[in-house]
């Protein structure tokens, strides 16, 4: 990696009718799924855009409806505050008065609303949006018929004018952190909502509605067939039971045919949910009839079996006649609840549902398949994992509070991905092992599927629903349905990705290589079988299962090679565009693959860790970058030996992050080693050598060896001018660094000429708003300051600050550099108030990223102390 140095102290790399008071409005995606289930389970009606904004619904009208709501829960993130639709929603809420009373905010960690300087970044974001759109409008020759565009311009103006006040109000509302809210299953939020709406809304629903409490015992109607007992420790699923009740028992159009599915991966408890629903509500039907459709060919015999349990008079002897008589009785004497359990042959759905087509027959299907044909008209209930609270309540059926704390049980639930079957198997095992501590069990189950508790332990104690008591066998039922080799390869490969994290398209394409054209179909099949989640993403236990299918790293080796190339090319693109968010979606998956590849002693692991280090160093995670570079170095030294050019790259990058951390002696030793390796491997005038010489010069400059630094920068410049010509970006790096040392040596004219030359090259190659341009503008500002051109220096520093805030956000060391330089300039100009403001901002940023004894922190603190005298 090639670095260049700033001359200051851091390296850049409504009118609507009133709504019912029980309706709550819920927005954002990351945390809302758990919150949605939790509040619905308590009997509140939740209005949510993802579910309630129908196809072709008008987004603006829906947002206005939200704005008029009596209680609006807003999950605020950095992305929310930069989103047009979200900001429209927020200002609509405010427009309907009593904003602080009606809004219930949950502020995610990345939403920077608590410091004034941070909130300014959001003002600038909307100012820039307005400026950009205005600029495009000025380029139009004809300004007629642009109503939609002017509306958007007005929105930007509205957001800019109102966002600061709204953020200030929200920051002064006492809120709990998302972690605390989730750990309490949102109880404080629920209490606040009830306080707002009045205690009447906390009362149970009327008797005609679904009650979340376990209903009183009712016998199933005579003639029913349900071969499973009721589960005495059934836990949670209140919202799901309510949804089934609304679908199968709610008021519907006369003659309507209702076919309802419960879908999801193996181990979620789909059959158990259907059984529980039948026991709670079976008395509301003329009969409950269970059909085991694991073998779809048994459909007729299953109906005949149900008929044999109904004590029908003159029940015929042949199966076909028995089926005909049974279906006739169902259709003429209803309503009936038919449970089609384990119905996986969706190709047979047409025939089976046609045979059962009647308004008296309420069909409830359990299936791993989610991709049922839309033409079947099935109502869908995708079943998810337990919530954290449901998991805790369920595990408490096996493990009393005096044995283990809630925290330990929550750790266990998280470890097992909140999967009900896994929690059941763990609970059964721990109940019979009273001396086994959960912490020990967690250690034993690092590879959960291999532990005996997950492998038919005490198999004689059968499951109430007759299902497998082996996680691997449960997952294998879906896996065995996958026959296409491309689909199988994709599933195994994605097992190395980060679980429960959306997998970007670039990684999916890398996983399939030459077969990438088949990606969409493969994803559809895997999600349809419950082996992947929508997104797509993968459950942690399914990821472990997928990795267990691997032999001799047949999938991991090419996948790690492909991701090493993807990481490298993405870093290059992000660096060139100055848009480091391009890399962010890849990061958790790169970490997962790097961990596995490193464990398998695969060489691409070194490259991936190196690319991870480069990215997070750019984002100022210096400690994390150092750890990543150290792992890369260890891998590459083992793979190539200590004197290989690839090792020189790792040593070089490690040296540069040591410089960032203030360890200049360690940085110098590392860079001298990297230079020695490359001088032995390449010609002394090779561009690779120029990189090492340049970076060594940077450290020499920090150490005060200006003559050594100048000689190094001049050598690097000479090599690169011969190799690339006078206008290459590398020349800009060398000239910039040379300008920095000339400035330190008092040659201000020479420094200014160097910075001007470097800036011209970068602006031509990278554009005027690239972070590397900000570095050069910042450095030019420094020499203008030395030349007493305060107006020119101020303009330069302010331009650099604007670029860096747009590229990195308000909290980044590059922004601290700009703020510090402005602080120093204002001091020189006699403006102590602005000097203190910018230095305090710089210090608050630096303290987040650097150790307390770092020179940059000490410099800034000393200046603030001087200003206070």
N, C-alpha and C positions, 0 to 999 in steps of 0.2 A: 504494500500500500504506500502511496506517495502523499506526503503531508507538506503543508506550507504554513508559514508562521505569521500571525498578526503582529503589528509593531507594539501593541499593548500586551495584555498578559494572558490571553487565552487562545487556544487553537480552535478554529472553526471546522471542521471537516466540511244584548241583541234584541231583536224584534220578534223573536220566537215565543210561542206560548209557554207558560210555566211547565216544568217537567215534574213527574212524580218525585216526591222527596226521598223515596227509597232507591232511586237510581244513582249509582256512583259512576264517575267517569274515570277510566284508567288508561294511561298511555305508557309508551316505551316498551321495549321488548325484553331486556336482559333479566330483570328481576320480576317482571309482571306475571309470568306464568305461575309461580308459587303464590304470589299475592292474590291473583285472580281466584285460584282454587281455594285459598284460605278464607277469603271474604265471602265467596259464594257458599262455602260450606257452613258459614254462620248465618245464612239466610238473606244476605244482601244481594240486590240485583246489580250486576256490573255491566256497564256499557263500555265496550272496548273497540277501538277502530279495527283491529285485525279480524274480529269476529262479527261486529255489528255494522260496519260500513260495507254494504252489499256491493255486488258487481254493478258497475256503472253508477254507484252512489256518488254524489257530489261531495268532494273532499271539503270544500270551503263551507258548504252548508253543515256538514257533519261537525266541523271544527267550531262553527258558531253555536251549534247545539251543545257541544261540550262546554263552551264558554259560558252558557247560561245555566249550567248545572249547579245544584245546591252544594254538592260535595265533589270536588275534583282532585283526584290523586295524580300528582305529576312527578314522574321519575326523571330527575334532571341530570343530564350528563353534558360533557363538553359538546358532543355531537348534537344534542337537543338544542343547545343555545346557539348553534350555528345552522340549524335546519329551518328552512322557510316555513314548512307546514307546522312544525312544532312552535315556532315563534308566533305564528298567526293564532294558534290555539291559546298561547299564554296571554297575548294582548287581548284576545276575546274574553278570557276569564276576567281580566282586569277591568274590561269595559263594562262588565255587568255588576260593578260595585261590590263592596264587602270582600275584596280580594283576599285579604289576610285571613278572613273567617272561613271562606269557602275552599281555599286551596290547601291541600295537605301534601307538602313536598317531601320527596325522598331524594336527597342529594348524593349522587355517586361521587367517588373520590376524584374523578378527572374533571369535574365541574369546578372551575376556579372562581368562586363568587365571594370569598370571604375577605379578600384584600382589594382595596380600591385599584391598585395598579393592575391586578389581574382582571378586574371587571372592565377596565379600559380596553383590553384586548378584544372583548366582544363588541364594544362600541366601534372599534376600528374595523372589525370584520364586516359589520353592516354598512359602515361608511364606504368601505371598498366595494362592496356589492353594488351600492348605489352609484358610485363613481364609474365602475366598469360598465354598468348598464347605460348610464348617461353618455359615456364615451361612444358606445356602439350606436346609440340613438343619433348622436351628432354626425355619425358617418352615413346615416340614411339620407337619401336625396328627397324622398317623399315621406312626410310624417303623418299622412292620412291613414285611417283604419289601423291604429296601433293601440286600441283600447286595452287589450289584455296586457300589453307591455307596460303601458302607463300605470295600470293597476298594480303591477308588480313593483314598479318604481315607487309608488305611493306606500306599498307595504314595507319596502326597505326603509323608507323615511320614518314610517311609524315604528318599526322595530328599533331603529337607532334612537329615536326620541324617548322610548318607553323602557328599553331593556335595563338601563342602569337603575332606575327607580324600582323596577320589579325585582331585580337581583338583590337590591339593598333590603327590600321588604322580606324576601325569602331568607336571606342570611340572618335576619333578626328573629325569625320564627324558630323556636327551640325544637330541633328535630333530633331524632336518634340516627345513628349510623345504619346503613343497610345491613351490616353484619348483625347488629343487635336486634334489629327488627326481624330478620330472618330467624335468628336463634330463638325468638319468643313467639314465632308463628304470627307475627304482626299484631300481637295483642294490644300494645299501646296505641297503635294506629286505629284498630277497631274501636277501642274505648273512646278515642277522640272523635271518630265518626259518629258513634252513638250519641255522644255528648252534643254534637252539632245537630243531629236530626231529632233527638229526643228519645227517651228510654223506651217509648212504645215500639220503636223499630227493632229493639233487641229482643222483644217477646217472640215466642215460637210462632210459626206461621199457622194460619187457620187449619182446622182438621182436614179440610179438603185438599190441602197441599201436602207436599212431601215433608216428612219430619226426619231430621238427621239422626235422631236418637233411635236406638234399636227398638223396633216396634214390638208391641205385645205379641206373645205367641199366637199364631193362627195355624190351624190345621190346613194342609193343602186340600183342595177339593177332592172328593172321592173320585177315583178313577185316574188320578194324576200319576205320573211316573217320573220321579227324580231320584236317581240311584245314589245320591250323596247326602249325608247328614248335614245339618247346619253347622257352620264353623263357630264354636263358642268364643274364639279369640279373633274373629273378624275385626279388622281395624280400619278406620278412616274411610276413604273413597266416598265421602258424603256428597261432594259435588257431582261425582260420576253417577251415584245412585239417583240423585236428583234429576240429572239429565235423562237417565233411563226412564224415570217416572214420568217426566214431562213428555217424553217421546211416545211411550207405550200406553200411558194412562191419561195423558192430558186431553183437553178438548180438541177434537179434530173434526174435520168435515165428515158428514155422514157418508159412509161407503168408502172412506179412505183406506187404502192398504198400507200397512206400516211394516217395513222390514228394517230392523236396526242392527248395526254391527258394533262389536267391541273388538278393536284391533290393536296389535302391538307385538313387540318381540316376545319370545318365550320367557317365562319367569315373572311376568307382570301380574299374574293372577286374574286373567280374563275369565276363566271358567269359574273361579271362586266368586268373582263379582256377579256373574250371571246367577249362580246358585243363591247368593245372598239376596239378590233382587227377587228371585222366585219365592224364597221363604218370607220375605217382608211383604210381598204384594200378591202372592199366589191366590190368596182368598178373594181377590178382586176379579179373578177369572173363573170360568166354568171348569177349567182344568189346566194343569201345567204338564207339558209333555217334552221329555228330553230325548234328543236323537244324537247318538255318537256317530259323527260323520268323518272320523279319521280315515275310514275306508268308504269312499263315496258310493261304492257299489252296494253297500249295505243299506242304502236309503230306504228301499221298500221293506226290508226285513225290520228296520228300526221303527218304521211306522206301524208295521204289524205288531211288533212287540208292545208299543204304546197302546195299541188297540186291545191287546190281550189283557192289559191291566185295567181296562175300563168297565169290565163286567157287562159288556154288551150282550143283549139277548140274541140267540141264534148266530153267534159269531162263526163265520164260515171256516172251512177247513184249509183252503188254499191261501198262499201268501198274497196273491194278486187280489183275491176277493177280500181278504182281511184289510189290505191297504185301502181298497175302494170304500169299504164300509166305514173304516176309521176316519178317513178324510171327509166323507159325507157327514158323519156325526159331528166332527169338528166345525164344519162350515155351517151346519144348520142349528147348532146348539152352542153358541159362543157367548162372549169372547173366549178364546183360548190363547195361552202363551206357549209358543213352540220354541224351544232352545236347540239350535243347531250348533252343537259344540264341536270345536276343532274342524271347522269346514274350511279346508285348504284348497280344494279342487275348484278354483273359481271358474274354470272352463265349463263346469257342470252347473253353474249357478242358474243359467237360463232355464234349464229343464226343471230343476228342483223348485225354484221360486215360482215357476208357472204352475206346478202341481199344487202349490200351497197358496196360490193367489186368491185371497178372499178377505173382505173387511173384517170378518170375525176371527181371523188368524193374525196374531201379533207375533212376528218372527224375530227372534233375538239370536244373532249369529256371533260366535266367538271365532276369531281367526288371526293368524299371524299376518295374513295378506292385508295390505292397505290399498292396493291398486285395483279395486273392483271397478268394473265398467260403470261409467256415469249413467248409462242407459238403464241400469237396474233400479235406479232411484233409491238406493240404500241411504238411510240415515247413518251418520258415522260418529262413533265415539272412539277417538284414538286415546288409548290408555297410556298414561305416563308412569314414571317411577313414583314411589312414595315421596311425599314432602318430608322435610327434616323432622317436623313434628309427628307426622304419621309413623315414620321410622322409629322414633323414640317411643311412642306409645306401643307400637308392636313389639319391640324388643323388651319392653317392661313386662310383657306377659311371661317372659322366660327368666328375666334377670331383675331381681328386686333392687330398690334404691340403696339398701344397706350393703349390697355387694359391689355395685359399680355406680359411679357418678353419671349424671346426664351427659357431661362432656365426653366421657369415655364412650358412651353409647353413640353419641353423635359422630365421634371419630370413626367408630366401627361402621356406622351406616354410610358415611361418606366413602370410606374405603371400599365398600361393596356396591357403590354406585346407587344406593337407595333402591336396589332391585328387590321386590318382595320375596321371591323364592330364595335368593341368597341370604336375606335376613332371616327367613324361616330356618334355613339349614344351619346358619350360625347360631341362632337362638336355641334350636334343639340340641346342638352339640355342647354349647356352653352350659345349658341347664343340667346336662349329665356330667359336666366336668367342673364341679363347684370350686375347685382350688385353682382353676386356670384363670389368670387375669387377662383382661381384654388386651392390654399392651403386649403380653406374650402371644396372644392369639393373632394380633395384627402382624407381629414378626413372623409367625408361622405361616401366615396367609399372604405373604408378599406375592407369591404365585397362587392366587386363590383357587383356581380350578384344580390344581394338583393336590390340595389339602383334602384329607379324608372326610372332613365334615361336608365337603361339597361333592362327594363321590359315593352316593348311596349308602352313607353311614347309617347303620341300624335300619337296613332296608326292610326288615320285617315290620317296622312301624310305618305302615304305608301312609301316603298322602291321602287326605280326605277326599280329594277329587281323582285319585288314581294316577296322578301325573308322576313323571320321573322325579326322583330325589337326587339327581345328578345334574349339576349345571351344564357340564359338557354335553351330556346326552340331550338335555333340553335344547341347547343351541344347535346340536347336530341335526335335530329334526328339521330345522329350517335350512341348514347348510346342505343337507343331502338332497334338497330340492333344486340346488343349483348345479346345472350340468354343463353350461357353457364355460369353456376354459378361460375366456377373457373375463367373464364375470367373477369366476373363482380367483383368478390372479388379482383382480382389483380388490376384492375383499381381504385377501391375505395381506396384500401390500398396505392397505389402509389401516391394518392393525398396528402399524408402527407410528401412526399419526397420534397427535394429542387427543385424548378422549374428550367428548362433550364440547368440542370446539369446531365451529364450521370450517370445512376443508375447502380452500380456494380452488378455483378451476385449474389454475396453473399446476397445482400439486396433483390433482386428479389426472391431468394430461400426462404429467411426468410418471405417474404410477403405471399408466397403460402404454407409454412409449409409442411405438408404431401403430398400436391399436386405439389411439386416442379418439378416433372418429366414432368408436362404439361406446364412448363414455356415458352419454345420456341414457342409452338403453340399459347399460350395466347398472348405473345408479338407480334407475327406476325399478329394476328387478330386485336389487338388494334392499331398497327401502320398502318395496312391496312385500318382501318376506320378513321385514322387521330386523334385518341384519344391520341396516344403517338407519339412522334417524333422518328426518327431513333436515335439509341444510346444505349438504349432508354433513352428519357427524356420526361418531361411533361411541357406543357405551363402553366404559372402561373394561367391563368383564367380557364383552364381545371382542374388544381389541385383544385382550389376552388370549381368548379362544382362537382368534385369527392367527396370531403369532405362533400358537401351538400347532397350527397346520403346516407350518413352514418346515422344509427339509433342506439342510445344507445352505441356508441363506440364499436360496434360489430367487426369492423375491427381494430380500433386503439388499443384496449386493447391487443389482441394477438400479434399485430405487434410490439408494444412497448416492450412487454415481450421478443419477439424474438430478437429485436435489442439490448436490454440490454445484452442478452447473447452473441450476435455477437460482440458487442463492447468490452466486457470483454475478450472473447477468442482471439480477434484480438490484443488487447493490450498485452496480454500474449505472443502471437506468435511474435509480433513485438519486444517486449522487449527481448525475448529469442534469436531471430535472430539478434538483433541489427539493424533491418531494419524498421525504424519507418514510412517509406513511405507506408507500408502495410495498415496503418490506414487512410491515407490521403483521399482516394476516398470515404470513409464512412462518413467523418466528416460533410459535409454540410447537408447530409440526416439525420444523427443523431441529429444535431441541430434542423432541422425541426420537426422531430418526438418528440424530447424532449419538444419543445415549445408547441406542440399540446397536448401531454400527460400531461404536467404540467397544462395547461389550463383546462384539463378534470379531474384534481385531480387523475391521475393514478400513482400508486406507482412506476412503472418502470422508470418514468421520473427521479427520484433521482439517480438511478443507471447509467442511460445514461449520465446525467450531470457529475457524478463522473468520469466516464470513459473518457469523453471529457476533463475534467480537467487534468486527468493523462497524456493524450496524449499531450496536448498543453503545459503543464508544461515541459515535456521532450524536447519540441521544444523551450523552454525558453520564452514562452508567459506567464509570471508570473501573470500579471494583468488579462489576460483572464482566466487563470486557477483559480485564486482566485474567480473571479465572478462565474465560473462554480461550484466550490466547495461550495460556499455560497448558490447557488440555490439548489444544492443537499442536503445540510444540512437542509435548510428550509423545503423541501419536506419530507425528512425522519423524521424530528422531528414531523411534523404534522401526518405522517403515523404511526410512531412507538412509539412516546413519546421521552422525552429528554434523557433517560438512556438506550436506546437499543443499542446492539452491532453494529448494522448497522449505528447508529448515530456516534458511536465511530470512525468508518472508515472515515466518512466525516470530523469529527473534526480533526482527525489525519492528513488527507491530507491537510486540510486548514492550520493546524499548520506548515506543511512542506513548503508550498508555502509562508507563512508569513516569515519563516526563509530565503527563497530565496530572498525575498524583503527587508530583513534587519530588520524586526520587530521581534527581538528576544524575547522581553517580551510577545508580542502577541502569538508568536509561543509556548513559554514555557507554557502559560496559557492554550492554546488549547490542547497541548500534555498531560499536567497533567490531564485535563478533560477526554481525551480519555482513559488514563491509569486507572483512577478511575472507569470509566464505565466498562471496561473489567475486572478489578480485582474483581468487584462485580458480574459480569456475569459468569466468568470462574474461574477455579482453579488458584491460584497465580503462578503456574508453567506451565501454558498453553502457547503454542506457540503464541497465539494471544497477550498475555501479553508481551511476549518477543519482539514483534514488537513495541509495545508502549514504552517499556522501552528503547529499542535501539534508537528510534527516539528522545525520551526525552534526552538521553545521547548526541545526536548530537547537540542539542540546548545548553545544559549545557556546552559543549566544546566551542561553539562559544561565550558563555558568560564568558568564562575564568574559569569556575568551573571544573577544571581538575579532582579533586578528585571525585566529583559527577558524572562526565561523565564516569570516569574509573569504578566506582562501578556499574553504569547502564549497561555499555557494558559487564562487567564480569557477571552480573546477566543474561542478555539476552543470552550470550554465554553458560552459564551453563544450562539454560532451553532448548536451541535448541540442544545442544550435547546430552542431555538425550532423546530428542524427535526424532532426525533425524540421530544421529551418527556423526562421526568426519569429514566426507567428503561431506556433503551436501552444496549446494550453500548458504543456510542461514548461515552456519558456516563461510563461506568466508566473508559474510557481517559483522558478529559480530567481527571476528578476525581482519578484515581491520580497523574497527572503533576503536577497542582497540589499534591497532598499531598506529593510528593517535594520540590518547591521550598520549600514551607512548612517542611518539616522542616529543610532546609538553612539556612533563615532563622531557625531557632530557635523557630518556632511549632508546638510539639509537639502541643498540643491540637488545633489546626486540622488538622495533618497526620493525626492519628489519626482524627479525624472524617471526613476525606476518604477515607482508606484503608478505614475501616469501610463507608462508603457504596459505594465501588467494589466491594469484596469481596462485599457483599450482592447487587449487580446481577449480577456474574459468576457467583456460585454459583447464582443462580436461572436464568440463561440457559445456562451452559455445564456445570453440574454441579460437584461438589466436588473432582474429581480432574483438572481440566483444567490444562495448563501455565500458562495465563494466570491461573488462580486461584493457582497457586504464586507467580507474580510478586507478586500483591497480598498474599498471606500473608507473603511474604518482606519486603515493604515495611512491612507492619504490624509485623512482628517488629523492624524497625529502629527504629521510633518507640517501641515498648515498651521496647526496650533503652535508648533515650535517657531514657525516663521511669523508669528503674531497675527495671522489672518484668522481672527476669531470667528468672523461671520462664515468664512469658507469652512472652517473646522466644524462649526456647529451644524451647518447644512449637511456635511459629510456624515457626522456621527448620527444625526437624526435619520438620514437615509439608511444607514446601516441598521439602525434599530428597527425601522419599519420593515425592512427585508427579513431580518432574523425573527421578528415576532410572527410574521406571516409564515415562515418556514418551520419554526420550532415551537411556536406558542410562547406564552409570556414567561415561562419558567425554564430557562435553558442557559447554560454558561455563556453561550455566545451573546445572548441578550444581556447578561451580567457585564460582559466586556463593554458592550455599547453604553450601558447605563453608567458604568464606572468612568469611561472616557468622557461622557457628558458631565459627570460630576466633577471631574478634574478641571474640565474646561470652564464650567460655570464658576468654580472657585477662582480660577485665574482672571475671570471677567468681573469678579467682585460680587457675584450673585450667590450669596451663601445659602439662601433658602432653597434654590433649585439644586445646588451642589449637594446639600444634605439629602434632599429627596432622592436623587439618582444614586447616590452612594448607599443609602439605606436599601434601595431596591436591589442594587447589585449584591450587597451583603446577604440579604434574605435568600437570594437565589444560590449563591455560592455555598452557603451553609447547608443547603440541601444535597449538594453533590460532592463536596470536598471535605477532607478531614480538617478538624479545627486548627491544626497547626500548619496548614498549607500557606505558602507565601502569599498567594492572592488574597486570602482572607485576612492575613495580617496586614497587608498593604492597605486594604479597604478600611479595616478597623482603625488603623493609625490615622488615616486621612479624616475619618469621622471624629476621632478624638481631637485632632487639630482644629477641625471646624467648630467643635463645641467650646473651645477656649475663647 
